[in-house]
Amino acid sequence: MSSKIKDPDTARICATCEHAELPDPGSGEETVYCHRKQIRVPADQYCRSYSYDLLKRIPGSAHASVPTLDPEAIDL
């Protein structure tokens, strides 16, 4: 996948990089292990070898609401 992000809402952070190994969700750690550099780095930073991994994206609540229709507004 290309390292150029088309979506402006997606932040370039190590937590969404394909080279990062994320910690367990319940551990409370704010660092990730970078397989590229072989070190632990803060999850909110990124480097020149950043490459976006769509599977590590955490969906936001901005698109979670589904519009509902009022049954009285529909004429049959």
Helices and strands as residue ranges (DSSP letters): G 14-16, E 20-21, E 31-34, E 39-42, G 54-56, G 71-73
